[in-house]
């Protein structure tokens, strides 16, 4: 007897407008055309030797089973010390949750506070993981554009965008992809708005230790009124050159962390145990690495800028992160996507266009490069770019 099976049904996409990320697209093109990959934001050099040694040691010691859902206690204690040393804030262990990368932390924070019909203010150019998470929570992104060359927030425009449905303001500072940082004035404006309208803040601070020219990172952790309404997301991947380890964490007041953990435990439950132990050791034994990070990357920013002095690109101000924006309007009339594809295929340099970071029409002739590379790679890339 033949069993009659139902015909397969087509899936109704929950993210019908989402395709492959621009980072995956450009990195794949870089591999296909053997181009220097300055597109995706990862270092071309390895993590500190001590950190790698400790990870191996903890694996050999047998620390290979599930970590506690909130994080290995030794690491969480080091996070307490890091937050105190960096921002002067005393936090409790119940305010810390270790996550499988900052992307997971951002997703969980969004799911924690955004409900169907809520509006979330984001600033374009906006990192591409924000909007899908907001849409999956039933929320709606309200895009506020930032403009070259300084990409400063227009707080009057933010105020006008707030409605009774507004629930969250999402911040990213130091900002990917523009390399800008928020100021003390921004903090004052933000504080006034979130207290007046009873809003939450999700603060993406993964480049917190990469701020240049003696600048200050204005973390939500510095300010009592803001912290009580905030989820602060950080990344060990950016700090220790270990993007492939996918270890981040979220710091939030106890009430918010309780709700955050309810979701986190069903997304990843826990994060790589030996790697957490290794990072705890690194923070305890070599804390100077964090303090030296800004100088390390500022030297790379300046090295690349000096190497580009003979080019027709205009380098925009870069105050943090390991990304540099470059205006190519003196070189080509192509739109940014076409220009990035042309450079990858014909000139052997993979970069990232900015248009995918915008929610509306975008016409600037600006691309992003990553300078978290060794000097040989940066010099070779600058030589190719200077021929355009």
PLY file of the C-alpha trace (Angstrom):
ply
format ascii 1.0
element vertex 388
property float x
property float y
property float z
element edge 387
property int vertex1
property int vertex2
end_header
0.00 0.00 0.00
1.44 3.34 -1.05
1.37 6.04 1.60
0.14 9.34 0.29
2.25 12.16 1.67
1.19 15.80 1.73
2.85 18.11 -0.73
5.61 20.20 0.72
4.60 23.69 1.70
6.59 26.77 0.91
8.01 28.60 3.91
6.78 32.10 4.53
9.95 33.99 5.33
10.06 35.99 8.53
12.84 38.08 6.96
11.77 38.40 3.31
14.06 41.35 2.64
17.20 39.80 4.10
19.83 38.15 1.92
23.50 37.39 2.31
25.35 40.00 4.35
27.62 42.43 2.54
30.57 41.12 4.58
30.04 37.56 3.36
29.53 38.79 -0.20
32.70 40.86 -0.33
34.85 38.27 1.46
33.66 35.63 -1.01
34.56 37.94 -3.89
37.95 38.58 -2.32
38.63 34.84 -2.25
37.34 34.32 -5.78
39.51 37.06 -7.28
42.50 36.60 -4.94
42.08 40.18 -3.70
43.52 41.75 -0.57
40.61 41.52 1.84
40.06 44.84 3.62
36.31 44.25 3.73
35.34 42.04 6.65
36.38 43.33 10.07
38.83 40.77 11.36
42.57 41.03 12.12
45.12 39.40 9.86
47.35 38.71 12.90
46.96 36.23 15.72
45.82 36.67 19.30
48.34 37.13 22.13
50.53 34.06 22.58
49.69 33.83 26.26
45.96 33.72 25.52
46.37 30.90 22.99
48.58 28.97 25.42
46.01 29.27 28.21
43.18 28.10 25.96
45.17 25.01 25.04
46.06 24.38 28.68
42.44 24.54 29.80
41.40 22.13 27.04
44.09 19.66 28.15
43.02 20.11 31.77
39.54 18.94 30.80
37.52 22.14 31.09
35.45 21.08 28.10
31.90 20.70 29.39
29.08 23.22 29.64
29.94 26.48 31.32
27.41 28.08 33.66
24.69 29.79 31.65
25.74 33.25 32.86
29.46 32.68 32.29
32.46 31.07 33.98
32.67 32.70 37.45
36.38 33.46 37.07
35.68 35.42 33.89
32.71 37.26 35.36
34.86 38.39 38.28
37.42 39.75 35.83
34.64 41.61 33.99
33.67 43.22 37.30
37.26 44.45 37.67
37.47 45.59 34.04
34.27 47.64 34.29
35.44 49.23 37.54
38.86 50.05 36.09
37.48 51.36 32.80
34.38 53.25 33.90
34.45 53.55 37.67
31.26 51.52 38.12
30.77 48.77 40.67
28.63 46.01 39.17
27.40 42.76 40.68
27.75 39.30 39.15
24.01 39.18 38.48
24.47 42.10 36.08
26.84 40.17 33.76
25.96 37.57 31.13
28.62 36.03 28.89
27.28 35.41 25.38
28.30 33.67 22.18
29.56 36.85 20.60
28.23 40.38 20.70
25.76 39.57 17.93
23.97 37.13 20.22
23.95 39.70 23.02
22.45 42.33 20.74
19.80 39.90 19.49
18.83 38.83 23.00
18.72 42.41 24.28
16.36 43.31 21.44
14.13 40.31 22.14
14.09 41.23 25.83
12.55 44.68 25.45
11.00 44.94 21.97
7.43 43.74 21.56
5.05 43.70 18.61
4.38 47.24 17.39
7.29 48.86 19.24
9.55 51.29 17.41
13.32 51.30 17.72
15.44 54.27 16.66
18.61 53.32 14.80
21.24 55.49 13.16
22.33 54.93 9.57
24.83 53.72 8.58
23.61 50.96 10.88
25.23 47.59 11.57
23.32 44.96 9.64
22.28 42.65 12.50
20.09 45.23 14.25
17.09 45.42 11.94
16.53 41.65 11.49
16.48 41.20 15.26
14.02 44.06 15.66
11.75 42.69 12.93
11.79 39.18 14.45
10.65 40.72 17.74
7.72 42.33 15.91
9.21 45.80 16.11
9.89 48.46 13.52
13.13 50.31 12.81
12.99 54.08 12.61
16.07 55.08 10.61
17.80 58.39 11.27
20.59 59.08 8.78
24.02 60.36 9.73
25.97 62.30 7.13
29.59 62.51 6.02
32.13 63.57 6.92
31.47 63.67 10.69
28.36 61.46 11.05
27.08 63.42 14.03
23.69 62.68 15.57
21.03 65.34 15.00
19.21 65.15 18.32
16.42 67.44 17.16
15.67 64.92 14.44
15.72 62.16 17.06
13.26 64.09 19.21
10.93 64.54 16.26
11.11 60.81 15.48
9.91 59.74 18.94
6.30 58.61 19.11
4.20 56.85 21.79
5.40 53.58 20.20
9.11 54.33 20.62
10.69 51.82 22.98
14.44 51.78 22.39
17.30 53.86 21.06
20.14 51.74 19.69
23.59 53.27 19.86
26.94 52.10 18.50
30.03 53.94 19.70
32.78 53.78 18.62
30.73 53.49 15.47
31.03 50.87 12.77
31.41 51.78 9.94
32.06 55.52 10.33
34.71 55.44 13.08
33.02 58.26 15.01
32.47 58.39 18.78
29.68 59.98 20.79
30.50 63.06 22.86
29.59 64.42 26.28
26.98 66.60 24.55
25.48 63.48 22.96
25.25 61.91 26.41
23.37 64.93 27.75
20.91 64.88 24.86
20.40 61.12 25.14
19.83 61.28 28.89
17.18 63.96 28.50
15.28 61.95 25.88
15.32 58.54 27.55
14.22 59.94 30.91
11.52 62.14 29.41
10.07 59.36 27.25
10.90 56.35 29.45
13.04 54.63 26.82
15.59 51.83 26.90
19.07 51.99 25.39
20.85 49.10 23.70
24.46 50.23 23.49
26.78 48.37 21.13
30.22 49.11 22.57
32.31 46.34 21.02
35.09 48.78 20.04
35.10 50.44 23.47
38.86 50.09 23.96
39.77 51.41 20.51
39.43 55.19 20.80
42.09 57.46 19.33
43.88 60.75 19.92
43.33 60.76 23.68
39.55 60.58 23.28
37.12 59.21 25.86
34.73 56.34 25.34
31.43 57.55 26.76
30.01 54.20 27.83
26.50 53.97 29.25
28.29 52.43 32.23
29.68 55.84 33.17
26.27 57.45 33.75
23.79 56.34 36.43
20.61 57.54 34.71
21.55 55.90 31.43
22.87 52.66 32.88
19.63 51.95 34.73
17.89 51.81 31.32
20.67 50.18 29.29
22.00 46.92 27.93
25.74 47.43 27.33
27.22 44.95 24.85
30.96 44.25 24.66
33.22 41.91 22.68
36.37 40.05 23.67
36.75 39.23 19.98
37.61 42.83 19.18
39.73 43.35 22.29
41.93 40.26 22.00
41.95 39.70 18.19
39.83 36.52 18.55
36.77 37.20 16.43
36.49 33.47 15.70
36.06 32.60 19.35
32.71 34.45 19.39
32.75 35.53 23.03
31.01 38.69 24.14
29.05 39.80 27.15
26.16 42.02 28.20
26.13 44.19 31.30
22.73 45.42 32.45
20.98 46.22 35.76
19.80 43.13 37.64
16.13 43.42 36.61
17.04 43.73 32.95
19.66 40.98 33.18
17.10 38.60 34.68
14.85 39.01 31.64
17.85 38.92 29.28
18.96 35.57 30.69
15.53 34.02 30.24
16.04 34.35 26.48
19.81 33.81 26.38
19.49 30.38 28.00
17.38 29.17 25.08
19.51 30.76 22.36
22.94 29.35 23.20
22.65 28.42 26.89
26.41 28.76 27.40
29.61 29.73 25.62
32.89 27.85 25.04
34.22 26.87 28.47
38.02 26.67 27.93
38.02 29.92 25.98
36.26 31.71 28.84
38.86 30.42 31.28
41.67 31.60 28.97
40.23 35.11 28.71
39.87 35.23 32.49
43.57 34.39 32.78
44.47 37.01 30.18
42.56 39.75 32.00
44.13 38.79 35.31
47.72 38.32 34.19
48.10 40.76 31.30
45.62 43.61 31.93
47.93 46.02 30.10
46.78 44.55 26.77
43.44 46.33 27.11
45.11 49.62 27.99
47.54 49.41 25.08
44.92 48.55 22.47
44.12 52.14 21.48
47.79 52.90 20.81
48.23 49.66 18.88
45.38 50.47 16.49
46.10 54.19 16.30
49.52 53.31 14.93
47.88 51.16 12.28
45.41 53.93 11.40
48.26 56.41 11.01
50.46 53.98 9.09
47.69 53.36 6.56
46.84 57.08 6.31
50.47 57.94 5.63
50.70 55.23 2.99
47.60 56.66 1.28
48.86 60.25 1.05
49.65 59.96 -2.65
46.24 58.58 -3.60
43.15 60.29 -4.96
41.03 58.95 -2.11
39.94 61.35 0.64
40.19 59.75 4.07
37.41 60.78 6.46
38.02 61.40 10.18
38.50 58.18 12.16
38.24 58.56 15.94
37.80 54.91 16.88
37.32 51.28 15.73
39.64 49.71 13.16
37.77 50.99 10.12
38.60 53.84 7.78
36.08 55.49 5.46
37.39 56.75 2.11
35.71 59.06 -0.40
36.40 57.96 -3.98
34.48 60.75 -5.78
37.67 61.97 -7.49
38.20 58.53 -8.98
34.88 57.21 -10.25
31.21 58.04 -10.88
30.15 54.46 -10.09
27.79 53.87 -7.18
29.48 52.42 -4.12
28.43 48.81 -4.72
29.57 48.86 -8.33
32.83 50.55 -7.35
33.55 47.99 -4.61
32.87 45.11 -7.00
35.04 46.70 -9.70
37.94 47.21 -7.30
37.73 43.61 -6.12
37.60 42.11 -9.60
39.90 44.46 -11.48
42.24 45.95 -8.89
42.56 43.18 -6.32
41.27 45.12 -3.30
38.10 44.09 -1.45
36.31 46.82 0.50
32.78 47.38 1.81
30.27 49.86 0.30
28.17 51.90 2.74
24.81 51.67 0.97
23.88 48.31 2.64
24.13 50.12 6.01
21.39 52.61 5.07
17.64 52.08 5.23
16.87 54.57 2.45
18.45 55.74 -0.79
22.15 56.38 -0.44
24.29 58.17 -3.00
27.62 59.06 -1.33
30.76 57.73 -2.95
32.34 56.29 0.17
33.73 52.85 0.99
34.98 51.26 4.21
38.31 49.49 4.70
39.56 47.54 7.71
43.07 48.44 8.88
43.35 45.61 11.45
46.05 44.11 9.25
49.80 43.67 9.39
51.87 46.50 7.95
52.94 44.49 4.91
49.29 43.96 3.94
48.40 47.62 4.56
51.34 48.84 2.50
50.55 46.50 -0.37
46.90 47.59 -0.30
47.84 51.28 -0.22
50.12 50.82 -3.21
47.27 49.34 -5.25
44.79 51.96 -4.09
47.20 54.78 -4.91
47.28 53.67 -8.54
43.58 54.45 -8.98
0 1
1 2
2 3
3 4
4 5
5 6
6 7
7 8
8 9
9 10
10 11
11 12
12 13
13 14
14 15
15 16
16 17
17 18
18 19
19 20
20 21
21 22
22 23
23 24
24 25
25 26
26 27
27 28
28 29
29 30
30 31
31 32
32 33
33 34
34 35
35 36
36 37
37 38
38 39
39 40
40 41
41 42
42 43
43 44
44 45
45 46
46 47
47 48
48 49
49 50
50 51
51 52
52 53
53 54
54 55
55 56
56 57
57 58
58 59
59 60
60 61
61 62
62 63
63 64
64 65
65 66
66 67
67 68
68 69
69 70
70 71
71 72
72 73
73 74
74 75
75 76
76 77
77 78
78 79
79 80
80 81
81 82
82 83
83 84
84 85
85 86
86 87
87 88
88 89
89 90
90 91
91 92
92 93
93 94
94 95
95 96
96 97
97 98
98 99
99 100
100 101
101 102
102 103
103 104
104 105
105 106
106 107
107 108
108 109
109 110
110 111
111 112
112 113
113 114
114 115
115 116
116 117
117 118
118 119
119 120
120 121
121 122
122 123
123 124
124 125
125 126
126 127
127 128
128 129
129 130
130 131
131 132
132 133
133 134
134 135
135 136
136 137
137 138
138 139
139 140
140 141
141 142
142 143
143 144
144 145
145 146
146 147
147 148
148 149
149 150
150 151
151 152
152 153
153 154
154 155
155 156
156 157
157 158
158 159
159 160
160 161
161 162
162 163
163 164
164 165
165 166
166 167
167 168
168 169
169 170
170 171
171 172
172 173
173 174
174 175
175 176
176 177
177 178
178 179
179 180
180 181
181 182
182 183
183 184
184 185
185 186
186 187
187 188
188 189
189 190
190 191
191 192
192 193
193 194
194 195
195 196
196 197
197 198
198 199
199 200
200 201
201 202
202 203
203 204
204 205
205 206
206 207
207 208
208 209
209 210
210 211
211 212
212 213
213 214
214 215
215 216
216 217
217 218
218 219
219 220
220 221
221 222
222 223
223 224
224 225
225 226
226 227
227 228
228 229
229 230
230 231
231 232
232 233
233 234
234 235
235 236
236 237
237 238
238 239
239 240
240 241
241 242
242 243
243 244
244 245
245 246
246 247
247 248
248 249
249 250
250 251
251 252
252 253
253 254
254 255
255 256
256 257
257 258
258 259
259 260
260 261
261 262
262 263
263 264
264 265
265 266
266 267
267 268
268 269
269 270
270 271
271 272
272 273
273 274
274 275
275 276
276 277
277 278
278 279
279 280
280 281
281 282
282 283
283 284
284 285
285 286
286 287
287 288
288 289
289 290
290 291
291 292
292 293
293 294
294 295
295 296
296 297
297 298
298 299
299 300
300 301
301 302
302 303
303 304
304 305
305 306
306 307
307 308
308 309
309 310
310 311
311 312
312 313
313 314
314 315
315 316
316 317
317 318
318 319
319 320
320 321
321 322
322 323
323 324
324 325
325 326
326 327
327 328
328 329
329 330
330 331
331 332
332 333
333 334
334 335
335 336
336 337
337 338
338 339
339 340
340 341
341 342
342 343
343 344
344 345
345 346
346 347
347 348
348 349
349 350
350 351
351 352
352 353
353 354
354 355
355 356
356 357
357 358
358 359
359 360
360 361
361 362
362 363
363 364
364 365
365 366
366 367
367 368
368 369
369 370
370 371
371 372
372 373
373 374
374 375
375 376
376 377
377 378
378 379
379 380
380 381
381 382
382 383
383 384
384 385
385 386
386 387
